Amino acid sequence: MAADEYYDAIGQVLSYVLSAEDFIHSQREIEEGVHFWILRDGTTLNFHVHPNDRYFVLTYQFLLTQAVSQAYEENNKLLTEHMEQYNVDETRISDEDLYRTVALHRIQDVGEEEAQKIETDIRALATHTDCRIGTKAEQHPEESETEIWNGVTVSGLLYPYESNFGPRDYEQTAQEVLSVGNQIDESIKKLGVMKEIGFEP
């Protein structure tokens, strides 16, 4: 598609973002297109635009590593306990990676059945919406062939190239993503690791 059509479509959607009184938090150009962070009712949504797609993607994600890392920032005692529990040598890890590395060790204890139940519950919540549910996985810090379940994503698609696309389409999609995202938080807080860190959505 022509570059002007692509950038016009981005501008159109962003104008709807602002008219909905949502806040454009930041943006970044990446190889796969342009990435925006949108703040809606205190929650961050990822808005991804790929130049070769006829749709844009609005996503909410819950990453266990983020929640656990934030808990470590606020609770050094918990961080120290987990470093000892998982034999993490901080002298071999940069300060900026320490929280995340320890968090990955901690969340590897989330059982497969526990994770699947969360996913099943969330897919049921999204049944009556147009949202798509996905999962996030991370590489184990010491075993490159092992993946660790790291949370869930909910995405909604926007079709700005369609002639009837308007502000209501953005509003409905953003609200559905946010609504299901809030329910993701409520489901995930039941995990043992979330109870341990005192997570509250």
PARO-44321 format. One record per residue (C-alpha): x, y, z; residue number from 1. Coordinates in pm, 1 decimal. Example, Ala and Ser with C-alpha at 12.3 -4.5 7.8 and 13.67 -1.06 7.14 Angstrom:
// residues 2
@east=1230.0; north=-450.0; up=780.0; nr=1
@east=1367.0; north=-106.0; up=714.0; nr=2
// end
This chain:
// residues 201
@east=0.0; north=0.0; up=0.0; nr=1
@east=109.1; north=358.5; up=-50.5; nr=2
@east=301.2; north=520.2; up=234.2; nr=3
@east=60.6; north=813.8; up=250.1; nr=4
@east=-237.7; north=578.1; up=292.5; nr=5
@east=-53.2; north=398.1; up=572.9; nr=6
@east=35.0; north=714.5; up=764.6; nr=7
@east=-309.7; north=865.3; up=702.9; nr=8
@east=-463.7; north=554.4; up=861.4; nr=9
@east=-234.3; north=584.4; up=1164.1; nr=10
@east=-326.3; north=951.5; up=1201.5; nr=11
@east=-694.9; north=869.1; up=1173.6; nr=12
@east=-681.3; north=608.5; up=1451.9; nr=13
@east=-471.4; north=832.4; up=1676.6; nr=14
@east=-725.9; north=1111.3; up=1634.0; nr=15
@east=-991.1; north=867.8; up=1760.2; nr=16
@east=-763.6; north=777.3; up=2052.3; nr=17
@east=-745.2; north=1142.3; up=2153.8; nr=18
@east=-1115.0; north=1208.8; up=2096.3; nr=19
@east=-1188.8; north=917.0; up=2331.5; nr=20
@east=-977.0; north=1104.1; up=2590.0; nr=21
@east=-717.8; north=827.1; up=2591.6; nr=22
@east=-354.7; north=930.8; up=2623.2; nr=23
@east=-74.4; north=845.1; up=2376.9; nr=24
@east=193.7; north=744.2; up=2624.0; nr=25
@east=489.3; north=692.0; up=2386.0; nr=26
@east=582.2; north=548.0; up=2048.4; nr=27
@east=864.1; north=356.1; up=1886.5; nr=28
@east=943.7; north=260.6; up=1528.1; nr=29
@east=1051.7; north=-100.1; up=1494.0; nr=30
@east=1133.3; north=-327.1; up=1202.1; nr=31
@east=776.4; north=-460.8; up=1194.1; nr=32
@east=614.7; north=-116.0; up=1187.3; nr=33
@east=522.0; north=140.6; up=1450.8; nr=34
@east=439.5; north=69.5; up=1814.3; nr=35
@east=239.1; north=303.6; up=2038.1; nr=36
@east=154.3; north=277.8; up=2406.8; nr=37
@east=-191.5; north=411.1; up=2487.7; nr=38
@east=-314.6; north=486.6; up=2838.4; nr=39
@east=-686.4; north=420.3; up=2884.8; nr=40
@east=-850.0; north=446.1; up=3226.7; nr=41
@east=-511.9; north=397.0; up=3392.9; nr=42
@east=-426.6; north=85.4; up=3190.4; nr=43
@east=-161.5; north=63.7; up=2919.0; nr=44
@east=-265.3; north=-84.1; up=2584.0; nr=45
@east=-17.3; north=-164.5; up=2307.4; nr=46
@east=-114.8; north=-34.4; up=1963.3; nr=47
@east=83.2; north=-202.6; up=1685.7; nr=48
@east=79.2; north=-95.5; up=1322.3; nr=49
@east=234.3; north=-311.7; up=1049.5; nr=50
@east=262.1; north=-151.5; up=703.0; nr=51
@east=172.3; north=-473.3; up=518.7; nr=52
@east=-142.5; north=-557.7; up=715.1; nr=53
@east=-493.1; north=-431.9; up=641.3; nr=54
@east=-561.7; north=-408.3; up=1011.9; nr=55
@east=-399.2; north=-260.7; up=1324.0; nr=56
@east=-374.6; north=-444.2; up=1657.4; nr=57
@east=-468.2; north=-315.6; up=2002.4; nr=58
@east=-336.1; north=-539.4; up=2282.6; nr=59
@east=-340.2; north=-571.2; up=2658.6; nr=60
@east=-86.3; north=-806.6; up=2810.0; nr=61
@east=-25.0; north=-937.2; up=3157.9; nr=62
@east=332.5; north=-1055.3; up=3211.8; nr=63
@east=410.4; north=-1240.3; up=3532.7; nr=64
@east=772.3; north=-1122.8; up=3512.9; nr=65
@east=660.5; north=-759.3; up=3520.3; nr=66
@east=440.0; north=-807.7; up=3825.0; nr=67
@east=702.6; north=-1008.1; up=4015.4; nr=68
@east=985.1; north=-768.8; up=3919.5; nr=69
@east=779.9; north=-475.3; up=4046.0; nr=70
@east=726.4; north=-659.9; up=4374.3; nr=71
@east=1103.6; north=-706.4; up=4405.5; nr=72
@east=1157.9; north=-332.9; up=4356.0; nr=73
@east=927.5; north=-267.9; up=4649.5; nr=74
@east=1031.7; north=-562.3; up=4868.0; nr=75
@east=1405.0; north=-630.5; up=4884.3; nr=76
@east=1355.3; north=-902.0; up=5145.6; nr=77
@east=1141.2; north=-1104.5; up=4903.4; nr=78
@east=1405.1; north=-1058.9; up=4631.5; nr=79
@east=1680.0; north=-1184.6; up=4863.6; nr=80
@east=1471.0; north=-1485.1; up=4968.2; nr=81
@east=1409.6; north=-1585.9; up=4606.9; nr=82
@east=1772.9; north=-1531.8; up=4507.6; nr=83
@east=1873.8; north=-1774.8; up=4781.8; nr=84
@east=1593.3; north=-2017.6; up=4698.0; nr=85
@east=1694.8; north=-2038.9; up=4330.4; nr=86
@east=2072.1; north=-1998.1; up=4382.2; nr=87
@east=2092.1; north=-1682.7; up=4171.5; nr=88
@east=2443.1; north=-1532.0; up=4169.1; nr=89
@east=2394.0; north=-1156.3; up=4143.6; nr=90
@east=2762.2; north=-1098.5; up=4060.3; nr=91
@east=2702.0; north=-1258.6; up=3719.6; nr=92
@east=2394.7; north=-1050.9; up=3633.5; nr=93
@east=2366.3; north=-679.1; up=3558.8; nr=94
@east=2154.0; north=-478.0; up=3801.3; nr=95
@east=1890.2; north=-407.8; up=3535.9; nr=96
@east=1848.6; north=-781.3; up=3461.1; nr=97
@east=1852.7; north=-904.7; up=3820.6; nr=98
@east=1482.1; north=-856.8; up=3898.9; nr=99
@east=1375.2; north=-1014.7; up=3571.5; nr=100
@east=1612.9; north=-1311.5; up=3604.8; nr=101
@east=1497.0; north=-1391.2; up=3957.6; nr=102
@east=1134.2; north=-1343.4; up=3847.3; nr=103
@east=1181.9; north=-1597.5; up=3566.4; nr=104
@east=1313.8; north=-1849.8; up=3817.0; nr=105
@east=1014.1; north=-1786.6; up=4041.3; nr=106
@east=746.3; north=-1814.4; up=3774.0; nr=107
@east=887.6; north=-2140.2; up=3637.0; nr=108
@east=713.3; north=-2298.0; up=3936.9; nr=109
@east=371.4; north=-2212.5; up=3791.3; nr=110
@east=234.8; north=-2554.3; up=3698.7; nr=111
@east=113.2; north=-2640.3; up=3349.3; nr=112
@east=-233.5; north=-2728.4; up=3478.1; nr=113
@east=-252.7; north=-2399.9; up=3667.1; nr=114
@east=-155.5; north=-2203.0; up=3355.0; nr=115
@east=-399.3; north=-2393.9; up=3133.3; nr=116
@east=-685.3; north=-2328.5; up=3374.7; nr=117
@east=-611.6; north=-1955.2; up=3362.5; nr=118
@east=-606.8; north=-1963.5; up=2980.4; nr=119
@east=-933.4; north=-2161.2; up=2965.9; nr=120
@east=-1105.3; north=-1919.5; up=3205.0; nr=121
@east=-989.8; north=-1618.2; up=3003.5; nr=122
@east=-1094.8; north=-1765.7; up=2668.8; nr=123
@east=-1440.2; north=-1821.3; up=2817.9; nr=124
@east=-1452.4; north=-1455.9; up=2927.9; nr=125
@east=-1373.0; north=-1342.3; up=2573.5; nr=126
@east=-1631.4; north=-1566.2; up=2404.0; nr=127
@east=-1884.6; north=-1288.6; up=2347.0; nr=128
@east=-1630.9; north=-1038.1; up=2214.9; nr=129
@east=-1419.2; north=-1012.0; up=1900.8; nr=130
@east=-1102.3; north=-1033.4; up=2110.7; nr=131
@east=-825.1; north=-1283.1; up=2045.7; nr=132
@east=-647.8; north=-1450.6; up=2337.1; nr=133
@east=-280.2; north=-1543.5; up=2323.2; nr=134
@east=-7.9; north=-1653.3; up=2562.4; nr=135
@east=339.4; north=-1521.5; up=2637.7; nr=136
@east=642.8; north=-1741.2; up=2695.7; nr=137
@east=1000.8; north=-1660.6; up=2791.5; nr=138
@east=1322.3; north=-1853.9; up=2756.9; nr=139
@east=1452.4; north=-2008.2; up=3077.9; nr=140
@east=1753.4; north=-1803.8; up=3200.2; nr=141
@east=1975.3; north=-2112.7; up=3220.4; nr=142
@east=1812.2; north=-2367.6; up=2987.9; nr=143
@east=1774.4; north=-2217.2; up=2640.6; nr=144
@east=1556.0; north=-2504.2; up=2516.0; nr=145
@east=1304.5; north=-2456.1; up=2799.3; nr=146
@east=1018.6; north=-2206.4; up=2777.5; nr=147
@east=843.9; north=-2057.8; up=3078.5; nr=148
@east=476.7; north=-1953.3; up=3070.4; nr=149
@east=475.5; north=-1579.6; up=3135.8; nr=150
@east=115.8; north=-1466.3; up=3101.4; nr=151
@east=-165.8; north=-1383.9; up=2864.0; nr=152
@east=-251.8; north=-1130.0; up=2594.5; nr=153
@east=-587.1; north=-1008.3; up=2466.5; nr=154
@east=-599.9; north=-835.2; up=2128.9; nr=155
@east=-860.0; north=-653.1; up=1925.1; nr=156
@east=-830.4; north=-566.6; up=1555.6; nr=157
@east=-895.4; north=-226.0; up=1399.4; nr=158
@east=-972.2; north=-191.6; up=1026.9; nr=159
@east=-896.0; north=173.5; up=939.6; nr=160
@east=-881.0; north=107.9; up=563.4; nr=161
@east=-1250.0; north=17.4; up=552.0; nr=162
@east=-1472.2; north=305.5; up=441.5; nr=163
@east=-1712.2; north=272.8; up=735.6; nr=164
@east=-1440.3; north=271.2; up=1004.4; nr=165
@east=-1500.6; north=544.5; up=1261.2; nr=166
@east=-1455.1; north=656.5; up=1623.5; nr=167
@east=-1711.2; north=405.9; up=1751.9; nr=168
@east=-1506.8; north=117.9; up=1609.2; nr=169
@east=-1199.8; north=229.6; up=1801.7; nr=170
@east=-1405.7; north=290.0; up=2116.4; nr=171
@east=-1573.7; north=-51.7; up=2105.9; nr=172
@east=-1250.4; north=-241.8; up=2037.6; nr=173
@east=-1052.6; north=-54.9; up=2304.0; nr=174
@east=-1326.6; north=-107.4; up=2561.1; nr=175
@east=-1354.9; north=-480.4; up=2485.6; nr=176
@east=-977.9; north=-526.5; up=2514.5; nr=177
@east=-970.6; north=-330.6; up=2840.7; nr=178
@east=-1269.9; north=-516.5; up=2985.0; nr=179
@east=-1126.8; north=-861.5; up=2910.6; nr=180
@east=-784.9; north=-738.6; up=3026.4; nr=181
@east=-928.1; north=-640.5; up=3364.9; nr=182
@east=-1077.1; north=-986.9; up=3397.8; nr=183
@east=-736.3; north=-1136.0; up=3312.1; nr=184
@east=-595.1; north=-951.2; up=3613.3; nr=185
@east=-867.4; north=-1097.1; up=3835.1; nr=186
@east=-797.9; north=-1451.7; up=3709.8; nr=187
@east=-420.2; north=-1431.1; up=3735.3; nr=188
@east=-422.6; north=-1294.3; up=4090.0; nr=189
@east=-540.8; north=-1642.2; up=4198.8; nr=190
@east=-201.3; north=-1791.9; up=4107.9; nr=191
@east=16.1; north=-1886.9; up=4404.1; nr=192
@east=300.7; north=-1661.4; up=4293.7; nr=193
@east=64.1; north=-1364.4; up=4268.3; nr=194
@east=-69.9; north=-1428.9; up=4618.6; nr=195
@east=287.2; north=-1452.6; up=4746.5; nr=196
@east=377.7; north=-1106.1; up=4617.4; nr=197
@east=45.8; north=-956.9; up=4731.5; nr=198
@east=-66.4; north=-866.2; up=4379.0; nr=199
@east=-387.6; north=-666.4; up=4356.2; nr=200
@east=-517.5; north=-541.1; up=4018.4; nr=201
// end
